[in-house]
């Protein structure tokens, strides 16, 4: 019985509270990515080389609410991979990026926003590859035993996600914000890859992709339609 009662309570509070008509929020963010953070998994795993499957995301962002419960957002982040050891070699990546998104909030009760979103994410990454005892190739780049090289690439991905933002403390117009966002980066294009020495590397067509989850902490608020028109 607790589940239906909770849903009824949420529906009642949403119906009673005036939605935010215009407003904005700023936040710091910490999260992680599960998938292919370097965009080079296929090439790195050939010959039993290691490829990171996870990465930490640290950054910040903001989003604004415009009339009609439309939410416009932007973010920037740094990326650091985790793991990446294999029998034939190891790798680690670091980089960053940013993007923007647009959503519509069907749940907007003045203190709470829940909305799906779609946007674009831009990323760039440096990947340090350490070869072990046997020769192998990364794309068309030949690596001798115990060789190491750093590869650089960039990519663009579609961002599909859902955001939950809740205001705490403060007054009726704003306060401290705690939120969460989860989604998927679906790659759509990749730039040319190269080594740190400037040599172009062909045969690598990877893009940063995977499932992400972020916790957002910040503050903000907004005004109801009546307050905005005073």
N, C-alpha and C positions, 0 to 999 in steps of 0.2 A: 504493500500500500504506500510505502514511502516514495517510490518512483512516481506514480501518478500525482501524489500530493505535491511533490517538488515541481513537476511540470506545470501544475495548475498555479502554484505560487509564482513561478517564473513568468507565466503568461499574464497573470494579474499585475505583477510589478511592471512588466513591459507596457501593458495597456494603460496603467495609471500615469506613468512618467512621460513627460514631454520629450520627444526626440531632439537630439542635437541638430540644429539647422546649419550652423557654421561653427567651425572650431579647428583645433589642431593639436598635435602631440609630437613631442620629441623624445628620443629614447636611445639608450645604449643597448647593445644586443650581444648575446653569447649563444652559440649553438654548435651544431655539428652536421656534417654531410656524410651520407652513406651511399657509396656507388663507385664512381671513378673520378676522384678529385683532380687527378693530373690530366685526364683525357688520353692517357697513353697506356692503358691497361693491356690492350691486345699486344702492343709492341714490347712492353716491359716483361710480360709473362712468357713470351717466347724464349725457349732455351732455359726454362726454369728460373728466369729472373723474377725478382720480387716487385710487386706493384701495390702501392697503398690503396686500401679500400675505404678509409675513413679520413676525415679532416675536421679540425676545429675551425670555427668561424667566429671572429671577434670584430665588432664594428659598431655602427649606429645608423640611425635613420630618422625619418619624420613622415607623418601623413596628415593631410588636411581633409576636412569634411566640407563639401560644398552643397548648396541646396539640392534636395532630392535624395539625401542619404548616399551620395556618391563620395567615395573615398579615394584620394590620390596620394600615392606614397612613393618614397625613394629611400634607397639604402646604399651603404658602402661597407666593405668588410675586408679584413685580412684573412688569409687561409694558411693553415699549417697542417701538413699531412701526418698521419699516425701509421706506424708499421711500415711495411714495404720490403721485408727481407725474404729472399729466396735462396735456393741452393746454388743457382748460377749467378746471382748478383743481388744487389739491393738498390733501392731508390727512395728518395724523399723529395717532397715538393713544398714550395711556399709561393705565395702570390697574393692576389686580391682582386677586387673588382667592385662592381656596383650595378645598380639598375633602378627601374621604376615600375610601378604597377597601378592598376585602377581596379576598384571593386565597388560593389553596391551592398549596403548594409540592411538586410531585411530585419535584423534585430538591432534596434537603436533606441535605447530607453533613457538616454541622458547620462548614464553612468557606465553603460555597457554597449560595446559594438561587437557584432559577429558578422563576418562577411567573407564571401569567396572573392578571389582576385586573379587577375591575369596580367602578365607584364613581360619585360625583357630583362635578362641578366647578362652582364658583360664581365668576362673574367680573363685574367692573365696569370700564367704560372711559370716558374722556373723549376725544372726537375733535374736533380743531381743523381746520376746513375753510376754506380760502382760495379764494375765487372769483376768476376772471380777467376776461376782457373782456366776457363775455355773461351775461345774467341766466339763472338756473336755479333749480330747487327741489330741496330735500332733504326727502323726505317731503312734507308740506304747508307746509314752511318756505321762503319765497321769499327768494332771495339776489340782490341787484343786482350789477352789475359791480364788481369789486374789493372786494366785501364779505367779511367773515370772521365765523365763528360757531363756538362750541364746543357740541357735543352730548354728552349724558351718557346712558348706558344700562347695564343689567345683564342677566344671563342665567344660565341653569342648563343644564348639558350632562351627558350620560352619558359616563363615562370608561371606555374599553376599552383595555387595555394589557398589556404583559409587562415584568417586572422581572428583572434579573440582578444579584445582589449577591454580592461576593466579599470575604472577609477576608484581609488580608495582615499579616505580622509578628505581633506580640503573642504570647500563649500559646494553649493549646488552647481556652480559653474566650472569647477575644475578640481584638480588634486593630483596626487601621485598615481602614476599609471603602471600597471603590471599587465603584460600581454604575452601571448604565445602565437607563433606562426609556424605552420607546417606546409610543405609542398614538394614539388618536383621540378627540377631543372631539366628540360628536354632540349638537347642540342639541335641547333638549326644551321650553324655555320662555324667553320674553323679557319683561322688565319694560317699563314705559312709558319712552319716550325724552323728553328735554326739553332745552332750551337752558340755558346757564349762567345766563341771566336768569330761568329758572323757567317759561318757556312750554312747554306740552306739544306734542310733535311727533308727529303721527299719520302713518301711511303708512310707518313704519319698523318692521319686525318682524324685526330681525336679532339674532343671537347669536354670540358668539365661538366659532369652530369651526375644526377642521383637524387635521392630523397634528402631533404633537409628539415631540421627542426631548430627553431630559435626562441629564446626567452628574451623579452623586451622589458626594460625597466626605465622609466622616465617620468614625464609629467605633461599636463596639458588640460584642455577642457574646451568648452564651447558655449554657445547661446542657443536658446530655443527660437523658434520662428517669431514669436511675439516679442522677445527681447531684442532680436536683431532689427526689427522694424520700428523700434522706438526712436 
